[in-house]
Every structure is written in structure tokens, then in C-alpha cells.
Amino acid sequence: MKHEKGGPTLGHILAALTDYRPTHEEPAVSTFVVDSRQAIAGSVFIVFHGKHVDGHEFVADAFGRGAMAALVERPIPGQAWATIDTRTSQVTRPERLPVVIVVDNTLRALQQIAAHWRVQFDVRVIGITGSVGKTSTKELTAAVLSQRYRTLKSEGNKNNEIGVPLTLLNMRAYHERAVIEMGMYAQGEIDLLCDLARPVVGVVTMIGPAHLERLGSIEAIIAAKQELVMALPEDGTAILNMDDQRVMGMAAHTRAHIFTYGLNNDADLWADEIESMGLDGVHFTLHHRGETLNVRVPLLGRHSVHTALRAAAVGLVEGLDWNDIITGLGAMTSQLRLVVIPGPRGSLLIDDTYNSNPDSALAALNLLADLDGRRIAVLGDMLELGDAERQAHQMIGRRVAGVADTLITVGSRARTIARQAVSSGMAADQAHAVDDAPDAVPLLEEIVQPGDVILIKGSLGMKMDRIVTALGRLD
């Protein structure tokens, strides 16, 4: 059933869900979509229930855009489309397209189709998880592996129970490696993703209080992230951060080989002589089994060294030589979610508005400290920190006092940052607090001068990107 170059067919979908066995050529699927507006000719529309929207209402729209099938949880009344109900005992080939495929649960069906497709390929999968740095590690690891192997990677932030199956359905016979980012919001989710993806290498970045409010304790976060290394086979490799004892504790919970990285010279791969060159990247020295290499990567901030170490570690585990690894490390030309762009009146804007937690906020402030000019920090609430909320915002406030010349906080929680910054030595008239992101814009319009460097960061729910958009309209 596997196409040497193509993707899944309608026959693959039916075979994954039922005992259907195609007897002749089946129409090929161009792509799988969960938004009817993204449907194209030959696509399959997966219907989901949102809080406010029922995807069943958009099946006609998907078909109108060229979709050949829709995966639904109930028949669509009043329509003349072909229908296959997988809940019945017998499934036959549809006589025409488009076709509605009825299942008990569309999410489980999507995962079942992806698992059925995945097992047809002998691809080594690298899974990546952690509280911070998953996406940048995924991108840099894929850049390294691509120097030798044809590599599939998770696109964007497709790291959950929907995104990972969609990524796996992009797997083809020519792929040799796959780099899959694995996020989680509850225990058991990464275990599920591992069942689907079957990783042989697992990378853990670091453990922090992100999602603490949802999971309840750091111990629960560790247990959830640990599911990746527990799922690795005996001949697999767990790549662990020696600088994070919470991560190193996972070594006792995997049967796989252990490969460590960090700034500790006891690690299998370690770095020292780190020098941030501001917007020109970061320089450091790599050490591995008596070898020493001087490296520069075009990533911003000292924290990027850990990202480079992870990608290099995967490269070593997967048999790449140093020439390929160093070339791959230098291939990253973008900073992913952290973007440096021109700001108003000749200022420089660091747009890090995608999300925020204590570790990533510290990393962003450390980058700000490496840059010349008057430094302005615009920081929003850090959400989902549970009992660690007050302490985390106070920690950021202490660091702000040593880095920024001016501070603007956004949201009720971030007021703790402002109070702590003043307590730690920042002038009171340089610390401002507002309730909502748009309220920060008039303040910035008043104070921004040529040569200023402005960091804007906050949790996704704070919509700090509205500040970036508004500043882009200023002269």
C-alpha cells in the first residue's frame, strides 16, 4: 500500500480505520487540514468541535474548495455526498467523491491514521521536549541533520495531539530522519505522541514552571516530560541537559543510552569560553572526547549555546562528522520566535511576543543586556505559573533592575515585576505599569529616542504583539 514517493491515499485512511483492503489504485491525498479555509484539491478535512465552532458546519466549504473527503463524527443530513460509516461492520469503496467518512471520534481517528502511516517507514525519529527551547532546538537539529539526511520536521508549533499526527502524515519513503517537537498540557500526552511517532532519540531541553498552574507541581511536569525518555527503545539515546538536575534525574527512568550536554565539563558534549556578540550571534568553544572546536552560530543570546549543544549532540548520535555539524549550526538564518526589527525613530525592536515564562524572560533580558543603547523592557504577565507566580515575577524584576533603563509592565501580575525592580534599585520614575497592551503604546511614543533598544515580551494571552504592530505605525 505504500507509495514510494507519494503520501497516503483514501485507501490508506479506510484501511487504518477498518478492515478495508483496497484492490486497485486509490485517489491520493494532497494534504490533511483542520481548517476548511485551508482545503485544496485532493485534501482531507478533519472536523473538530471547538468551544464556539462546530467543524461539521464547514464540510460544504471544504468540499467547495476541492477537498475529496471529510472525517466527521456524524452524518451530514440533507446532502447528496457519498458517505462511509466506519462504525458499521462492512465498508466498501465509495462510488464517487467527495466522501464523508463517519467515525466515533475524529481526533482518535486522525491519530490512528497517522500511526498506520508511520509504521510503514524505516525512519529514525528524534523527539524533542522540555519547558523552554523546543522549537529552536527542533529547527536547529533539523538544519544539522539535513546536511546528510533527508529530514522531515514539525512545522511551526504543531507539537500536540493534533499537530504531531499531521506531521507524521507528511512522512515519505525518501525521508531518512524526522525531528518531532513534543509539547504537553497534561500527563500522558507525550506518551501518546511517542506511541504515534516511535522516537529512537529523545532530547530534553530543560524543566521549568511553565504550565505549573495546570499540572500542579514541578514533579508533575517532570513526570510528564519524562514520558519521552521512558518511551525510547533499549538501543535508543536520551540526550539530557547536565546543567539541569531535574532533567538529569530522568536518566534513571530510561533504558536507552545516555548522552549528556551542557556547560559542565563532565558532560559528553560541553561548551565554554562563551561570548555573546549581540546581534552578530554567539561564539563558544565545543569539547567532545578530547576534540576542541571554535564555533559561532547566528543565534541571539548566551542561552543559544544550549540550543546549539542539543543539535550538535543529535548530529553526533546520528553519525555526522564535525564538518556537517558545524555547517548545520551555521545554517540558521532566522531567530524563530524572537525577531529583531527596526523600531520607531531609529530604535531597535526585539519582538519576543510569542510567549513568556521565567526562563525565557531571563534569556531575553540577558540578550538585552548584551546590546548597546538605552534599554527599554516592556514585559507582560507570565501566565500558568501557579504557586510560583509571585516568586517568578519578583525574580524577573530583580534582573530588570540590572539590565533596563526603563520598564513598562503590562497586566496585573507584571506589576510585581515593576515593584521588585524599584526595590532592587531602578528609579521609581522609570518603572511604569499599565493594565493592557495598547496602554503601553502612548508611553513608548512619548519616551522612545534614536538608538533605544526595546524588548517586548509576555505570555501569549497578553497579546503583546499588538504593541509591535502599533509601534510599526509610528514615524
VENRAHU-V530873 format. One record per pair of residues at least 6 apart in sequence whose C-alpha atoms are under 7 Angstrom apart, sorted by the first residue. I is the first residue (numbers start at 1). J is the second residue. D is the distance in whole Angstrom. If there is no record, write none. Layout:
I&J&D / I&J&D
//
This chain:
4&173&5 / 5&172&6 / 5&173&6 / 5&174&7 / 6&172&7 / 7&28&7 / 7&29&7 / 7&170&7 / 7&172&6 / 8&28&6 / 8&29&6 / 9&26&6 / 9&27&6 / 9&28&4 / 9&29&5 / 10&26&6 / 10&27&6 / 10&28&6 / 10&29&7 / 11&22&6 / 11&26&6 / 13&113&6 / 14&20&6 / 15&21&6 / 16&112&6 / 16&113&5 / 16&116&6 / 17&86&7 / 17&109&7 / 17&112&7 / 17&113&7 / 18&86&6 / 20&91&6 / 29&42&5 / 29&43&6 / 29&44&7 / 30&42&5 / 30&43&5 / 31&43&5 / 31&44&6 / 32&43&6 / 32&44&5 / 32&45&6 / 32&166&7 / 33&39&6 / 33&44&6 / 33&45&5 / 33&46&6 / 34&45&6 / 34&46&5 / 34&47&6 / 36&45&7 / 36&58&6 / 36&61&6 / 36&62&5 / 37&62&7 / 39&45&7 / 39&62&5 / 39&65&6 / 39&66&7 / 39&67&6 / 40&65&6 / 40&66&5 / 40&67&6 / 41&65&7 / 41&66&4 / 41&67&5 / 42&66&6 / 42&67&5 / 42&68&5 / 43&67&4 / 43&68&6 / 43&69&7 / 44&67&6 / 44&68&6 / 44&69&5 / 44&70&5 / 45&62&7 / 45&67&7 / 45&69&6 / 45&70&5 / 45&71&6 / 46&70&6 / 46&71&5 / 46&72&7 / 46&106&7 / 47&55&5 / 47&56&6 / 47&71&6 / 47&72&5 / 47&106&7 / 48&54&7 / 48&55&5 / 48&106&7 / 49&55&6 / 56&72&7 / 59&70&7 / 63&98&7 / 67&98&7 / 68&97&6 / 68&98&4 / 68&99&6 / 69&98&5 / 69&99&5 / 69&100&6 / 70&99&7 / 70&100&5 / 70&101&6 / 71&100&6 / 71&101&5 / 71&102&6 / 71&106&6 / 72&100&7 / 72&101&6 / 72&102&5 / 72&103&6 / 72&106&6 / 73&102&5 / 73&103&5 / 73&104&6 / 73&105&6 / 73&106&6 / 74&102&6 / 75&102&6 / 81&98&6 / 81&99&6 / 81&100&7 / 82&94&7 / 82&96&6 / 82&97&7 / 82&98&7 / 82&99&5 / 82&100&6 / 83&99&5 / 83&100&5 / 83&101&6 / 84&91&7 / 84&100&6 / 84&101&5 / 84&102&6 / 85&101&6 / 85&102&5 / 85&103&7 / 86&101&7 / 86&102&6 / 86&103&6 / 87&103&6 / 103&109&7 / 110&165&7 / 111&165&6 / 114&165&5 / 114&168&6 / 114&169&6 / 114&196&7 / 115&196&5 / 117&169&7 / 118&168&6 / 118&197&7 / 121&173&6 / 123&175&7 / 123&176&5 / 123&177&5 / 123&178&7 / 124&176&7 / 124&177&5 / 124&178&6 / 124&199&7 / 124&200&6 / 125&177&6 / 125&178&5 / 125&179&6 / 125&197&7 / 125&198&7 / 125&199&4 / 125&200&6 / 125&201&7 / 126&178&6 / 126&179&5 / 126&180&6 / 126&199&5 / 126&200&6 / 126&201&5 / 126&202&6 / 127&179&6 / 127&180&5 / 127&181&6 / 127&182&7 / 127&199&6 / 127&201&6 / 127&202&5 / 127&203&6 / 128&134&6 / 128&138&7 / 128&180&6 / 128&181&5 / 128&182&6 / 128&202&6 / 128&203&5 / 128&204&6 / 129&181&6 / 129&182&5 / 129&183&6 / 129&203&6 / 129&204&5 / 129&205&6 / 129&225&7 / 130&204&5 / 130&205&5 / 130&206&5 / 130&207&6 / 130&225&6 / 131&206&6 / 131&207&5 / 131&208&6 / 131&210&6 / 132&205&7 / 132&206&6 / 132&360&7 / 133&205&6 / 134&181&6 / 134&205&7 / 135&181&7 / 136&307&7 / 136&336&7 / 137&307&5 / 137&310&7 / 137&311&6 / 138&179&6 / 138&181&6 / 140&311&6 / 140&329&7 / 140&332&7 / 141&311&4 / 141&314&7 / 142&151&7 / 142&153&7 / 142&179&6 / 143&328&5 / 143&331&7 / 144&311&7 / 144&315&6 / 144&324&7 / 144&325&5 / 144&328&4 / 144&329&6 / 145&151&7 / 145&315&6 / 147&324&6 / 147&328&6 / 149&176&6 / 149&177&6 / 150&174&7 / 150&175&5 / 150&176&5 / 150&177&6 / 151&175&6 / 151&176&6 / 151&177&5 / 151&178&5 / 152&171&7 / 152&175&6 / 152&177&6 / 152&178&4 / 152&179&6 / 153&178&6 / 153&179&5 / 153&180&6 / 154&167&6 / 154&179&7 / 154&180&5 / 154&181&6 / 158&164&6 / 159&181&5 / 159&182&5 / 159&183&5 / 160&182&6 / 160&183&6 / 160&184&7 / 161&193&7 / 164&193&7 / 182&190&6 / 184&190&6 / 185&211&7 / 186&215&7 / 186&224&7 / 187&224&5 / 188&224&7 / 190&224&7 / 190&225&7 / 190&227&6 / 190&228&6 / 191&227&5 / 191&228&7 / 194&228&7 / 194&231&6 / 199&232&6 / 200&232&6 / 200&233&6 / 200&236&5 / 200&237&7 / 201&232&7 / 201&236&6 / 201&237&5 / 201&238&6 / 202&228&6 / 202&229&6 / 202&237&6 / 202&238&5 / 202&239&6 / 203&238&6 / 203&239&5 / 203&240&6 / 204&239&6 / 204&240&6 / 204&241&7 / 204&247&7 / 205&241&6 / 206&241&7 / 206&244&6 / 206&247&6 / 207&222&7 / 207&246&6 / 207&247&7 / 209&218&6 / 209&385&6 / 210&357&6 / 210&384&7 / 210&385&6 / 211&384&5 / 211&385&6 / 212&218&7 / 212&384&6 / 212&385&5 / 212&386&5 / 213&384&5 / 213&385&5 / 213&386&4 / 214&384&7 / 215&221&6 / 226&250&6 / 229&238&6 / 229&254&5 / 230&253&6 / 230&254&5 / 232&256&6 / 233&255&7 / 233&256&6 / 234&255&5 / 234&256&5 / 235&256&6 / 235&257&7 / 236&256&5 / 236&257&6 / 237&256&5 / 237&257&5 / 237&258&6 / 237&259&7 / 238&256&6 / 238&257&6 / 238&258&5 / 238&259&6 / 239&258&6 / 239&259&5 / 239&260&6 / 240&247&6 / 240&248&6 / 240&259&6 / 240&260&5 / 240&261&6 / 241&247&6 / 241&248&6 / 241&260&6 / 241&261&5 / 241&262&6 / 242&248&6 / 242&260&6 / 242&261&6 / 242&262&5 / 242&264&7 / 242&267&6 / 243&262&6 / 243&263&7 / 243&264&7 / 251&258&7 / 259&268&6 / 260&267&5 / 260&268&5 / 260&269&6 / 261&267&5 / 261&268&6 / 261&269&5 / 261&270&6 / 261&309&6 / 262&269&7 / 262&270&5 / 262&271&7 / 262&306&7 / 263&270&5 / 263&271&5 / 263&272&6 / 264&270&6 / 268&288&6 / 269&287&6 / 269&288&5 / 269&313&7 / 270&286&6 / 270&287&5 / 270&288&7 / 271&284&6 / 271&285&5 / 271&286&5 / 271&287&6 / 272&284&6 / 272&285&5 / 272&286&7 / 273&284&5 / 273&285&6 / 274&283&6 / 274&284&4 / 275&282&6 / 275&283&5 / 275&284&6 / 276&282&4 / 276&283&6 / 276&301&6 / 276&302&6 / 276&370&7 / 278&300&7 / 278&301&7 / 278&370&6 / 278&371&6 / 279&300&6 / 280&298&6 / 281&296&7 / 281&297&6 / 281&298&4 / 281&299&5 / 281&300&5 / 282&296&6 / 282&297&6 / 282&298&7 / 282&299&6 / 282&300&7 / 282&301&7 / 282&302&7 / 283&295&6 / 283&296&4 / 283&297&7 / 284&294&6 / 284&295&5 / 284&296&6 / 285&292&7 / 285&293&6 / 285&294&5 / 285&295&6 / 286&292&6 / 286&293&5 / 286&294&6 / 287&293&7 / 297&329&6 / 297&330&5 / 298&330&6 / 298&332&7 / 298&333&7 / 299&335&6 / 300&367&7 / 301&366&7 / 301&367&5 / 303&363&6 / 308&329&7 / 312&325&6 / 315&325&6 / 337&352&6 / 337&354&6 / 338&350&7 / 338&351&6 / 338&352&4 / 339&350&6 / 339&351&5 / 339&352&7 / 340&349&6 / 340&350&5 / 340&351&6 / 341&348&6 / 341&349&5 / 341&350&7 / 342&348&5 / 342&349&6 / 343&349&5 / 343&471&7 / 343&472&7 / 344&471&6 / 344&472&7 / 344&474&6 / 344&475&6 / 345&449&6 / 345&450&5 / 345&475&6 / 346&450&5 / 346&451&6 / 347&449&7 / 347&450&5 / 347&451&5 / 347&452&5 / 347&453&6 / 348&451&7 / 348&452&6 / 348&453&5 / 348&454&6 / 349&453&6 / 349&454&5 / 349&455&6 / 350&454&6 / 350&455&5 / 350&456&6 / 351&455&6 / 351&456&6 / 351&468&7 / 352&456&6 / 352&457&5 / 353&456&6 / 353&457&5 / 353&458&6 / 353&460&7 / 353&464&6 / 353&465&6 / 354&459&7 / 354&460&6 / 355&458&6 / 355&459&4 / 355&460&5 / 356&382&6 / 356&457&7 / 356&458&5 / 356&459&4 / 357&382&6 / 358&392&6 / 358&396&7 / 362&396&7 / 365&403&7 / 369&403&5 / 373&451&6 / 373&452&5 / 373&453&6 / 374&405&6 / 374&451&7 / 374&452&5 / 374&453&6 / 375&404&5 / 375&405&5 / 375&406&7 / 375&452&6 / 375&453&5 / 375&454&6 / 376&404&6 / 376&405&6 / 376&406&5 / 376&407&6 / 376&453&6 / 376&454&5 / 376&455&6 / 377&404&6 / 377&406&6 / 377&407&5 / 377&408&6 / 377&454&6 / 377&455&5 / 377&456&6 / 378&407&6 / 378&408&5 / 378&409&6 / 378&455&6 / 378&456&5 / 378&457&6 / 379&408&6 / 379&409&5 / 379&410&6 / 379&456&6 / 379&457&5 / 379&458&6 / 380&409&6 / 380&410&4 / 380&411&6 / 380&414&6 / 380&457&6 / 380&458&4 / 380&459&7 / 380&462&6 / 381&410&6 / 381&411&6 / 381&413&5 / 381&414&5 / 381&458&6 / 381&459&6 / 381&462&7 / 382&458&6 / 382&459&5 / 383&459&6 / 393&414&7 / 393&416&6 / 393&417&5 / 394&416&6 / 394&417&5 / 394&420&6 / 396&417&6 / 397&417&4 / 397&418&6 / 397&420&5 / 397&421&4 / 398&420&6 / 398&421&5 / 398&424&6 / 400&421&6 / 401&421&5 / 401&424&6 / 401&425&6 / 401&426&5 / 406&430&5 / 406&431&6 / 407&430&6 / 407&431&5 / 407&432&6 / 408&431&6 / 408&432&5 / 408&433&6 / 409&415&6 / 409&418&7 / 409&432&6 / 409&433&5 / 409&434&6 / 410&433&6 / 410&434&5 / 410&435&5 / 410&436&6 / 410&437&6 / 411&434&6 / 411&435&5 / 411&436&6 / 412&435&6 / 415&433&6 / 418&431&6 / 418&432&7 / 418&433&7 / 422&428&6 / 434&440&6 / 437&463&7 / 437&464&6 / 437&466&7 / 437&467&6 / 438&466&7 / 438&467&6 / 441&467&6 / 441&470&7 / 457&464&7 / 458&464&6
//
